[in-house]
């Protein structure tokens, strides 16, 4: 199989973690007889510095002509003072719109080797953490009108949250279809006791439920969901929610699994071309120190093979390699145990060594 992959290294630790994912992809391609061609794309702060634009049209076109996109991370304090349209994150929003990827799928699954790293009590972790958050990605308050104006001698800022029935229905279907492939439990999260947009959301999900009688649908207010994720995460199978709620809840969910550095994500629309990225940020404070955790990016590459290229065996091989390396006690700084006794069975490794170890393990039993 020959595939073209647009690669956005981005800012901060982005180039370091993407390099390790490419190392793993190259080893996988070699063992399974594939060819992956990489096309470099500038986006984020690096694109602002080079092109005075967080995502030039020529760069977006490269992504649209690829089979999928692998992204590291964008942003950093260097660009915080720029106006909204020029911020690095604007490039990411523009990329999602341009690719028409409206469903962001973020798994929250604890690796058994890292159960001690979870901040939750052992009794809670032992019940199991394995659910997916399906986040609507191209609507809501992030894509509504934003303005700041003078009124009565002071500044007033307005951000508008809008959803249409069509947007709700299409992400709702992704939620139901995902639940149907798992344990057939779907929790719709909103704030219908306050927001009109959430009341429309709730109506849309219940209307869809009639088409999925085999899936158990429940409703939960977002503030309650935030509490339940840390109180009893085992109750969840699939959560479907709007853009901002999904952004916040998925970051919370990642931390109960031990480290945000372990969590991959996929963003898909109506085609197989997807956007794959770890859910963490650019971490400019550790950029260039070789201490970042590349596993979230490596697992994002595995998701790309599985969901965009239909290469399940290859994705399984990468995930097994990650598990073997964790079994061997190799840990980056973010997942290295704080307890001195537990440190004795672990070895702290850097970003590049973790990538090398995973690549070396691929294909071994």
Steps between C-alpha positions, in 0.01 A plus 500: 500500500623850411371792706582871514503645850503873565721562803454807719782508752382831642642674805661420835544124543308436176806428282647262760192286550410490130851380418446196724162424342661509155772263623229258612304540177811432291574181693139388459503577127823301456370192683159495332604603149353850477632835382421819691598828338516803729417856395608773741239764585555822697223586746483691827764727642768376262276592205437846648875555530563378146190606309321749729201266493415212740389285204570633149266373230787318329560302819132416538498381139784258582285353776196471276701314235639250752352171617512615864668754727727437800535796738731562795388812686470874441515813711713658768539816705713656227185571297254574782489874435395465138140583400254210490514443124877471516531261794650154433179330615310676221695289254373185668140617487544592133652158431204321658258707297695452178523124547132488603582281798217547746547205736789485746535163670711489816543170685548504877654166579742419778791275412530236773871574535412858599216434742711641783542827307129580512413766760184305583475258790602141415147376574365728226772412248451128559140529377640597161553811288420444134271745323499732200398864479348592163534878473330715237785690342390770256205669669410660830660794673846449347359567153237758592534875474765653726521871564626751754347848506474810711177550693432757771867577534619142538586207278242228445585163345245274329539140381198339335417128536297366207394152390269386224289184496717362218823549698347329802364210298826418321709495819222314678518226239874468556429459871236232447708313241805505730294370792351230280854369433588502872273433798187668360482777761491865392496795740398834348655790692359853488371787716132489412390651831652831385585510128265499201775341290514212748124455495516468121790257544298285740199496268717394207667214686167363625355519152794297369464243779196352325733384219733328747279290730798279586690795656414623849486880497539707816520875561737679735564865576859600430581603858374166629697318232819674611437366851402150387816459290709517817247330727422194290645500145407134456137601442585653161533331163454780245440867578377731224507874555545841344828670417595694814365243746687227313822700505487537878370153591747315279794677666359405840451141383857480376643583841318223683681253273838611636629753250370723224808393304353154444178597325456502119208638303343479157292761321283370217224619272325348202815358337782274619745793503551585865698724730696312767667664799578451869267700719771680697639842417835622371667517847755766400657483848647158423556542125847390394572316825419150367264439793161506324285188484453395134257216573185706439634592155610143427154372594344772283699361208364155586147642494573644155599156373189345651230752411623674185711230332313190622825344624382337822787250531755777466321712761485200733874449456575858608270480801653167607847652468400787730365250752820292490717807558285599797520142629877536492473794741604774256348834597528857382509768768123556507425135579803424716374403848554742786527219754864404558420130541309485169782683324722196554305301240494785247751673275462864404549559128486803274271574209734368231587183692133423561433532128798277416394234751147486364622479140742220590221304670262506201461155353645319800284263700 
